[in-house]
Amino acid sequence: MKKNINVFFITFICLFFFSFMAYAEKIIMNDGTEYEGNIHHQDDNVVFIVCKEDLIKLNKSDIKEIIKEEDTKKKTGLMIDNTDVVEDNNETIVQIGYDFYGKYLHKGHEDETDYSKGLTFGAKYYHYFIDELGVGCGANFQSSRNLEDIPGKVYFVPTYISLKLRSIPTEPYKYGYVVGNLGYNFFFPVSDYDEYLVDEKGGLFYSLGIGIVYDSFLFEIAASVHKGDARLKSTTHSIDIEYKTYTFSVGYVF
């Protein structure tokens, strides 16, 4: 199951990046015919363009206009096909996520424990120094949930800084993005689990996600790692804790 989830997430990232790279060039002929693809070669007399699997030769004198790849990129805002570009230097985002898969591990032990599914609530703020790059901060709050082989419950509260690379927003407010988060998370054992742990501490938090915003509604999938440590109450032995999860989120951009 874990392997399948990893393959799915990596495939999703690859498709996302390929969508950013797939810019087509367009040739408009004098008679109105249009060819869209990638220009293979051109000189003063002819232009060769690859349309799907065909290599087409066109006379330069019959061509009305060639829309270059970089022009297409500027007009469409990368993966968004809309010429009405929106300038927005700041964003506030609220979102709710569903942790659909997770593993909880006491480092040094061979067995991982399945982490039951639960909700995560989050809020972020971004400032964009350029249209495509934003820096921000945020925090998440997890609902407490059971551990499969450990009595009691547990939850984490990550706080982090965030770096976001997005396509240029267009009207209606929409873009695609990839985001990375790095920070500190607080670790909270509760119920029976809290009774045999002392000196609970949080640790490093980091995550990577991809998503889209359409008409200000956000849809995101992310992989996250939470770390912490504690001491067993009955001994002097300390345990390192690691929790890995995959989360699907929906939200709204203000």
N, C-alpha and C positions, 0 to 999 in steps of 0.2 A: 504493500500500500504506500509506504513512504517513498519507494523508488518511483512509483507511478505519479505521485504528487510532484516530486522533483522534476520529472520529465515534462509534466504538464506546465509547470511554472517556467522552466527554461524555454520551452517551445513558445509560450505566450510572449516572453521577452523578445525572442528572436523575431517573431511575427510583428511585434510592435516596432522594432528598429527597422525592419525591412520596409514597413509602411512609411517610415520617415524618409527612406532612401529612394523610394519608387517615384521619382519625378519624371514625368513625360515631357518631351519636347513636341511642339505642334507646328506643322507647316500648312499654311492656308494658300491655296492656289488661286489664280486669277478667275477661274470659273466657279469658285466657291467650294471646291473639294478640299477636305481636310485630311491630313495624315498625322497620326499621333504615335510617337515611339521615341527612339533614340537615334540621333544623327551619327552615322558611322563615319562619313567622310564628306567634305564639300570643298569645292574650289570655285573659280570664277564662272564656270560653265554648268556644273552639275552638283546635285546634292544626293547622297545616298542615305536613306533612313530605314531603320529596322522597325517594322511594324509587326508585332508578335513574332512569327517565325519567318516573315518575308523580308527580303532586302529589295527596296524599291528605289529605282533611279529616276530622278526628277530634273528637268531642265531649269536652270536658274531663271531664265527669261519667263517661265510660266508661273513663277512663284510670286505671290503678292506679299506674304509676310511669314517670317520665321520667329516663333516665340521660343526663346532660349530657356534652358532648364532653370537658370537662376531667376528669370523673370517669372516663371511659373511658381517657383518657391515663394517669391515675395507676394504674389497676388493671392495665392491660396492659403498662406499661413501654414506651410508644411503640409500636414495630412488633412487639413480642413479645406474643402473646396468652396470657398466663399471669399469675395473680394472686399467685403466691408470689414476692415480691420478695426478692432476695438482696442483703445489704449486704456490700460488699467494697471497702475503701478502698485496697488495694494489689494490684498485679499484676506478675508476672514472666512474660515471654513469650519463647519460643524458636521460631524459624521457619526454614524453608528455602524459597527462591524460585527460580523458573525465569525467566530473562530471555528472554522469547520474541520480543522485537523491540528493536532498538537502532540508533543512529547515532553514529558517532565522527567528530568534525570538528576539523581544524586551522583555527582562526578566521582569517579573511582569505583562505582558499582557497575556491573555489566548490564543490568536490566534497565530499560527505560519504561516509564509508566505512562499509559495513555491518559491524557488530560481531557476531561469531559468538555463538551462543547459549551460555549457561552458567548455573551455579548461584550463588546468593547465600545466605549463612548469616547470620542475625541474632539479636540478643538485645536486649530492651527491659525497662525497669522503669517503672511508672506509680504515682503517688499521686493519688487522687481527692479533691479538696477538696469537691466535691458529687457526687451519684450520677452525673450526666451528664458531668462535665468532669474530665479528668485531665491532669496534667503529668508528663513523664517524660524519660528519656534512653535512648540506645541506640547500637549500633554494628553495622555489616554488614561481612562479608568476602566478596569475590568470588573465585571460581575464575578462574585466568588463562585467557584465551581469545585466539584468533587474530583479526587484523584482515584484512579482505578484500584490500585493495590495499597493505598495509604489512607488511614482513617482521617476524617476531617476535610477541611477545604483550604483553598489558597487563592490569592489574586495578586496582581502586580499593578503598579501605577507608574508608567514611564513618563519622564519629562525629557525633552530633546531639542536639539537644533536641527534644522531641515534644509536641504538643498534640492531645488526643484528645477528640472529642465523641461520646458513645454514648447509646443508649437505656438505660433502667434495667434492670440484669441481673435475670433471673428464674431460677427453678429448673425443670429443670436449667439449669446456668449458660449463659445465652445472651443475646445482644444484637446490635444492629447499630451500626456506627460509621463515622465519617469521621475521618481523621488527617492531620496535616501535620507534616513534619520539616524542620528547618533546622540546618545545621552545617557542619563542615569535613571534606573527604575527602582522604586521602593518595593520591598517584598513583604507580604502580609500573610502569614499562616493564621488560620482561624479554626475554631471549634476544637476537635480532638487533636488535630495536627499541631496546634499551638501549645498543647499541654506537655509535649516532650521536646520542644525546641526552646532555646534561649539565645540571646544575643543575635537576633535576626537582623541581617543587613541586606540592603539592596546591592546593585552592581551595574555593570555595563548593559546598555540597551542599544541595539542597532537593528535597522530594517531596510528593506528595499521593496519598492512597489511601483506599479505601473497602472495607468488609468486614463479615463477620458472625462471631460466635462462637456455636457450638452445642455444648452439653455439653462446654465447655472447649476444643473444637477450633476453630482459627481458619482462615478462608479470606479472602484479601485480594488485590486488584488495585491496583497503584500505578504512577504515572508519576514518574520521577526525572531530575534533571539533576545531572551531576558536572562540575566545572571544575578546571583545572590549567594549568600552563605549564612550559616547558622551553626549553633553548637547543640549537640544532643544533651538534654538536661541530665540524663543519668550518667554521662561520662564527660570527659574533657575533649572528646573527639569532635572536630569541626567537619562540616560537610559543605562542599561547593555545590551549588544548585544551578541548573540550566534548564530553561524552558524555551522550546522552539514551536512556533505556530504559523499557520497560514490563515489569513483573514480576508474575507470579502466585505467591502464597505460600500455604503451609499451615503451621500451627504449633499450639502448645499453650499454654494459659494456666494458670499455677500461682497 
